Amino acid sequence: MDFSKSEEHSAVEALAQQVLQGQVDDDYLKSWPDDQPEFDAALWKTLGEAGLIGVIGAEQFGGVGFGFVELCSVLEAQGSVLAGVPLWQSAVVAHAMERFADADLNKALLPAVYEGNAHLTLGFGDLGRERMGSVLRSDGKTLNGTIEDVAWAQHASAILIGLHINKEPALYVLRPELDAIQCEQQQTSYRHAHFRITFEQLQIDPERILCTGKQVDTVLQASCTALAALQLGVVEQVLKRTAEYTIERQQFGKPIASFQAVSHRAADGYVDCAALRASVMLAAWKLSVGEDARTEARTAKWWACEAGHRIGHTAQHLHGGIGSDIDYPIHRFFRWTKQLEYSLGGAQEHLASVGRLLAENDELGIVV
């Protein structure tokens, strides 16, 4: 595996940082009330015009045609500024549709998404996780029930939902303008809009069953890796801001960064961040070249959970009382690390998945 970046990758990364850092800062984030979930349509349009929404999209639908490694750099840039846009959801769903949906559906939906005029989202429920209790089930004809925690569901052009059809895992393309659904907004750790979707005798269109069986896991792999890349951007920025604060903040006439307990915690955070980056890059590289990344994607998500938890709490502790002041920006990073930590399952669930994969395949892991 080669971690060096191609010229195109470096250009995408620089463009993402330029656009997002130029549009989103602390004053921007502070201007959005907590009771008004943010979705900046102007920023979403700017990302579309820059080609950053369709970075892994096929050129025939208006995408750029790069790989998952480049997408992860864009997501990292998004995480570093806490930009509230459905980028990973739209990219992952669009990529899945390009692989599994028919051309007519893709032509109807994807160009508008890549242009920044529409967005996509997804809700797996408990599909693919250790707990399967609340996943939607269907007989293949109708759908009844509820799916929780679907980000940006309101006004989405399509929602990819996870369900069981006759006991087999499947992903179904929900079209809100065609399907009778009820959306109820939920309160989460961070202020991005999440919804509970309720179905009552929803008629299943067989042509919109995107994939079933093992193909479902490929979408889960992409989702776990994308979330981990987003978390990487958040925790890197948290570490940077915490380092700057501990250098400026003085106690007993010295910067608190010079205290051993402070420097040790910061060093631990740096190691966690480096481990998260390595795992994200490995999973993204395998996805880019079309290899199975079941273990790598779940490992990346486990590191995202662990690093997000430890670095988020380290930042709060080292900032002292000001870390809890809602007029000071660091609390927003903490809240999003917690939201990303538990999205698609927490650390123990992904660790259990990795353990099961290792137990089932003697070729995985390191043999001594």
C-alpha positions in Angstrom: 0.0 0.0 0.0 1.4 3.4 -1.1 0.3 6.4 1.0 1.8 9.0 -1.3 -0.8 11.1 -3.0 -1.2 11.5 -6.7 -1.3 15.0 -8.3 -5.1 14.6 -8.7 -5.5 13.6 -5.1 -3.5 16.5 -3.9 -5.6 18.9 -6.1 -8.9 17.5 -4.7 -7.7 17.8 -1.1 -6.5 21.4 -1.6 -9.7 22.4 -3.3 -11.8 20.8 -0.5 -9.9 22.7 2.2 -10.1 25.9 0.2 -13.8 25.7 -0.3 -14.8 24.5 3.2 -12.4 26.6 5.2 -13.4 29.6 3.2 -17.1 29.1 3.8 -17.2 27.7 7.4 -15.6 29.2 10.5 -16.5 29.6 14.2 -18.7 32.6 13.6 -20.6 30.8 10.8 -21.3 27.8 13.2 -22.3 30.1 16.0 -24.8 31.9 13.8 -26.9 28.7 13.5 -29.3 28.3 16.4 -29.3 24.8 18.0 -33.1 24.6 17.5 -32.6 25.1 13.7 -30.8 22.1 12.2 -28.4 23.5 9.7 -28.4 22.8 6.0 -26.6 25.4 4.0 -28.0 25.2 0.5 -25.5 27.7 -0.7 -22.6 25.7 0.6 -24.0 22.5 -0.9 -24.3 24.2 -4.2 -20.7 25.5 -4.0 -19.5 22.0 -3.3 -21.4 20.7 -6.3 -20.0 23.4 -8.6 -16.5 22.5 -7.4 -17.1 18.8 -8.2 -16.6 17.7 -4.6 -20.0 16.0 -4.2 -19.4 13.7 -7.2 -15.8 13.1 -6.5 -16.3 9.3 -6.8 -19.3 9.6 -9.2 -19.3 8.4 -12.7 -18.6 11.0 -15.4 -21.7 10.0 -17.4 -23.9 11.3 -14.5 -21.8 14.4 -13.9 -19.3 13.0 -11.4 -15.5 13.3 -11.4 -14.6 9.7 -11.5 -12.0 9.6 -8.7 -11.7 6.9 -6.0 -12.6 6.5 -2.4 -9.2 7.7 -1.2 -10.0 11.1 -2.7 -13.5 11.2 -1.2 -12.0 10.5 2.3 -9.8 13.6 1.9 -12.9 15.7 1.1 -14.7 14.2 4.1 -11.7 14.9 6.3 -11.8 18.6 5.2 -15.5 18.7 6.0 -15.0 17.2 9.5 -12.3 19.8 10.3 -14.8 22.6 10.0 -17.9 20.8 11.1 -19.7 21.6 7.9 -23.3 20.5 8.1 -24.0 19.0 4.7 -25.0 15.4 3.8 -21.8 14.7 1.9 -20.9 11.2 3.0 -24.5 10.0 2.7 -25.0 11.4 -0.8 -21.6 10.1 -2.0 -22.1 6.6 -0.6 -25.7 6.3 -1.8 -24.9 7.6 -5.3 -21.9 5.2 -5.5 -24.2 2.3 -4.6 -26.8 3.3 -7.1 -24.2 3.5 -9.8 -23.2 -0.1 -9.1 -26.6 -1.7 -8.5 -29.5 0.6 -9.8 -30.7 0.8 -13.4 -29.5 3.6 -15.7 -32.9 5.3 -15.8 -33.1 5.8 -12.1 -29.5 7.1 -12.0 -30.1 9.5 -14.8 -33.2 10.8 -13.0 -31.5 11.4 -9.6 -27.7 11.6 -9.8 -26.9 14.7 -12.0 -28.9 17.0 -9.7 -27.1 15.6 -6.7 -23.6 16.1 -8.2 -24.6 19.6 -9.2 -25.5 20.5 -5.6 -29.2 20.9 -6.4 -30.4 17.8 -4.5 -29.1 15.3 -1.9 -29.4 11.7 -0.9 -29.3 9.9 2.4 -29.5 6.5 4.0 -30.8 4.7 7.1 -29.5 1.2 7.9 -31.4 0.8 11.1 -29.7 -2.1 12.8 -28.9 -3.8 9.5 -25.4 -5.2 9.6 -24.9 -4.7 13.3 -24.8 -7.1 16.2 -28.3 -6.1 17.3 -31.0 -6.9 14.8 -34.1 -6.1 16.8 -35.4 -2.9 15.2 -34.5 -3.6 11.6 -37.4 -3.3 9.1 -38.9 -6.5 7.8 -41.0 -7.0 4.7 -42.6 -9.8 2.8 -41.4 -8.2 -0.4 -44.8 -6.6 -1.1 -45.5 -4.1 1.7 -43.5 -2.4 4.4 -44.6 -1.5 7.9 -42.6 -0.2 10.8 -40.1 2.5 11.8 -36.5 3.3 11.0 -34.6 5.6 13.4 -31.8 8.2 13.0 -32.0 9.0 9.3 -29.9 12.1 8.8 -31.1 14.8 6.3 -34.2 12.8 5.4 -36.4 15.8 4.9 -36.4 17.0 1.3 -34.0 14.2 0.2 -34.4 13.0 -3.4 -34.0 9.4 -2.3 -33.4 7.5 0.9 -31.6 4.2 0.9 -33.0 2.1 3.7 -32.0 -1.2 5.2 -34.5 -4.0 5.7 -35.0 -7.7 5.6 -37.0 -9.2 2.8 -38.0 -12.7 3.5 -35.2 -12.9 6.1 -32.5 -11.7 3.7 -30.8 -8.3 4.2 -31.6 -5.8 1.5 -31.3 -2.1 0.6 -34.3 -0.4 -0.9 -34.4 3.0 -2.6 -37.2 5.1 -1.0 -38.6 8.0 -3.1 -40.2 10.5 -0.7 -42.1 12.2 -3.4 -43.7 8.9 -4.5 -43.9 6.9 -1.2 -46.2 7.7 1.7 -43.9 8.1 4.7 -44.0 10.1 7.9 -40.9 12.0 9.1 -40.5 13.0 12.7 -37.4 15.1 13.7 -35.2 13.6 16.5 -32.8 15.2 18.9 -29.3 13.9 18.7 -25.9 14.7 20.2 -25.2 17.3 17.5 -27.6 19.6 15.8 -27.7 18.2 12.3 -31.1 17.1 11.3 -32.0 13.5 12.0 -35.4 11.9 11.5 -37.5 8.9 12.5 -39.3 7.5 9.4 -42.6 5.6 9.8 -44.1 3.3 7.1 -47.7 2.1 7.0 -48.5 -0.4 4.3 -45.9 1.0 1.9 -46.0 -0.8 -1.4 -42.6 -2.3 -2.3 -41.5 -1.6 -5.9 -39.3 -4.6 -6.9 -37.3 -2.5 -9.3 -36.2 -0.3 -6.4 -34.7 -3.1 -4.4 -31.1 -2.0 -4.9 -29.2 -5.0 -3.7 -29.5 -8.1 -1.4 -27.3 -10.5 0.5 -23.6 -9.9 0.5 -23.8 -6.9 -1.7 -25.4 -5.0 1.2 -22.1 -5.3 3.1 -20.2 -3.4 0.4 -22.4 -0.4 1.1 -21.8 -0.8 4.8 -18.1 -1.0 4.2 -18.2 2.3 2.3 -20.3 3.9 5.0 -18.1 2.9 7.9 -15.0 4.2 6.1 -16.7 7.5 5.2 -17.7 8.0 8.8 -14.2 7.2 10.0 -12.7 9.8 7.5 -15.2 12.4 8.8 -14.2 11.7 12.4 -10.5 11.9 11.4 -11.1 15.5 10.2 -12.9 16.4 13.5 -10.3 14.9 15.9 -7.3 16.4 14.0 -8.8 19.8 14.3 -9.6 19.2 18.0 -5.9 18.2 18.6 -4.7 21.3 16.8 -6.9 23.7 18.7 -6.1 22.0 22.0 -2.4 22.3 21.4 -2.7 26.0 20.6 -4.8 26.5 23.7 -2.4 24.7 26.1 0.6 26.7 24.7 -1.2 30.0 25.3 -2.8 29.1 28.7 -0.5 29.7 31.6 -0.5 28.3 35.1 2.1 29.1 37.8 3.9 31.2 35.2 4.3 28.4 32.7 2.3 27.2 29.7 0.2 24.3 30.8 1.5 22.4 27.7 4.8 22.1 29.6 3.2 20.0 32.3 3.9 16.4 32.0 0.3 15.2 32.6 -1.0 17.6 29.8 1.7 16.7 27.3 1.2 13.0 27.9 -2.5 13.2 27.2 -1.9 15.3 24.1 0.7 12.7 22.9 -1.8 9.9 23.4 -4.3 11.8 21.3 -1.7 12.2 18.5 -1.1 8.4 18.5 -4.8 7.7 18.3 -5.1 10.2 15.5 -2.3 8.6 13.6 -3.8 5.1 14.0 -7.1 6.3 12.8 -5.5 7.9 9.7 -3.7 4.7 8.9 -6.8 2.5 9.2 -8.9 5.0 7.2 -6.4 5.1 4.4 -6.1 1.3 4.2 -9.9 0.8 4.0 -10.3 3.6 1.5 -7.5 2.2 -0.7 -9.0 -1.2 -0.7 -12.4 0.2 -1.7 -10.8 2.3 -4.4 -9.2 -0.7 -6.0 -12.3 -2.8 -5.7 -11.1 -5.2 -3.0 -13.1 -6.5 -0.1 -12.7 -4.2 2.9 -15.0 -5.9 5.5 -12.3 -6.1 8.2 -10.5 -2.9 7.3 -13.7 -0.8 7.2 -14.9 -2.0 10.6 -11.4 -1.5 12.0 -11.5 2.1 10.8 -14.9 2.6 12.4 -13.7 1.1 15.6 -10.7 3.5 15.6 -13.1 6.4 14.9 -15.1 5.4 17.9 -12.1 5.1 20.2 -10.2 8.1 18.9 -13.3 10.2 18.9 -14.1 9.3 22.5 -10.5 9.7 23.9 -9.5 12.9 22.0 -12.9 14.5 22.5 -12.7 14.1 26.2 -9.0 15.1 26.3 -9.8 18.4 24.6 -12.6 19.1 27.1 -10.4 18.3 30.1 -7.4 20.3 28.8 -9.5 23.3 28.1 -10.8 23.3 31.6 -14.0 25.2 32.4 -14.0 27.1 29.1 -14.4 23.8 27.3 -18.0 23.7 28.6 -18.8 27.3 27.6 -21.2 27.2 24.7 -19.9 30.6 23.5 -16.5 28.9 23.0 -16.2 26.7 19.9 -14.5 23.5 21.3 -17.8 22.1 22.6 -19.2 21.7 19.1 -16.3 19.4 18.1 -16.9 17.3 21.2 -20.6 16.9 20.4 -19.9 15.8 16.8 -17.3 13.3 17.9 -19.9 11.7 20.1 -22.5 11.7 17.3 -20.0 10.1 14.9 -18.8 7.7 17.5 -22.2 6.0 17.8 -23.4 6.3 14.1 -23.7 2.8 12.6 -22.9 1.3 16.0 -20.3 2.0 18.8 -16.9 0.6 19.4 -17.9 -2.7 21.0 -20.2 -3.6 18.2 -17.5 -3.1 15.6 -14.9 -4.8 17.7 -17.2 -7.8 17.9 -17.7 -7.8 14.1 -13.9 -7.7 13.6 -13.5 -10.5 16.1 -16.1 -12.6 14.3 -14.4 -12.0 10.9 -11.0 -13.0 12.4 -12.5 -16.2 13.9 -14.1 -17.1 10.6 -11.0 -16.5 8.4 -7.5 -17.8 9.4 -5.9 -15.7 6.7 -6.9 -12.4 8.4 -4.7 -10.8 11.0 -1.2 -11.6 12.0 -0.1 -15.2 12.7 2.8 -15.7 15.2 
